Amino acid sequence: MTDPLPTGLIADAVRATVEGEPDVVAAWQAGTPKTWGHLAGRAVGTARRLSGRPLTDGERRQVWAVLWDALQRLPRMPGGPP
């Protein structure tokens, strides 16, 4: 059995994803297809790299939930809808 991912690791993965993909975040805000999948995959990949192991299904869902929350709280990016 693996230890659960620390909350800080998930937050770091989400922060790195959002900060590292500003164009994709703006496109997601504009409703561009496939941007959520790109951001979700990037966040899970970053969490995997930081943890040094594959994530469980539940951990992937946890990363997605934190990412979704973070994206919802962001101010609108330039080029996105008002």
C-alpha positions in Angstrom: 0.0 0.0 0.0 1.3 3.5 -0.9 1.2 6.5 1.4 -1.4 9.1 0.3 -0.1 12.2 -1.5 0.6 15.1 0.7 -1.7 18.0 0.2 1.3 20.3 -0.4 2.5 18.1 -3.2 -0.9 18.3 -5.0 -0.9 22.1 -4.5 2.6 22.3 -5.9 1.7 20.2 -9.0 -1.4 22.3 -9.6 0.5 25.6 -9.1 3.2 24.5 -11.5 0.6 23.5 -14.1 -1.4 26.7 -13.9 1.7 29.0 -13.9 3.5 26.9 -16.6 0.6 26.9 -19.0 -0.9 30.5 -19.1 -1.9 30.2 -22.8 -3.7 26.9 -22.2 -5.4 28.4 -19.1 -6.6 31.4 -21.1 -7.9 29.0 -23.8 -9.7 26.9 -21.2 -11.3 30.1 -19.9 -12.4 30.8 -23.4 -14.0 27.4 -23.7 -11.5 25.9 -26.2 -12.0 22.1 -26.6 -9.4 19.7 -25.1 -7.8 22.3 -22.8 -9.2 20.7 -19.7 -7.7 17.4 -20.6 -4.3 19.0 -21.4 -4.2 20.8 -18.0 -5.5 17.7 -16.1 -2.9 15.5 -17.7 -0.1 18.0 -17.0 -1.1 18.3 -13.4 -1.2 14.5 -12.9 2.1 14.1 -14.6 3.7 16.7 -12.4 2.3 15.1 -9.3 3.6 11.8 -10.4 7.1 13.3 -11.1 7.1 15.0 -7.7 5.9 11.9 -5.8 8.2 9.6 -7.7 5.5 7.0 -8.3 2.3 6.4 -10.3 -0.8 7.9 -8.8 -3.8 5.8 -7.8 -7.2 6.5 -9.4 -8.3 8.3 -6.3 -5.2 10.4 -6.2 -5.7 11.4 -9.9 -9.2 12.4 -9.0 -7.9 14.4 -6.1 -5.4 16.3 -8.4 -8.2 17.0 -10.9 -10.5 18.4 -8.1 -7.8 20.7 -6.8 -6.9 21.8 -10.3 -10.6 22.5 -11.1 -11.0 24.5 -7.9 -7.8 26.5 -8.7 -9.0 27.3 -12.3 -12.4 28.4 -11.1 -10.7 30.9 -8.7 -8.4 32.5 -11.2 -9.2 35.9 -12.6 -9.9 36.0 -16.3 -6.8 35.8 -18.4 -6.2 38.3 -21.2 -7.8 37.0 -24.3 -10.5 35.1 -22.3 -14.1 35.9 -22.1 -15.2 38.8 -19.7 
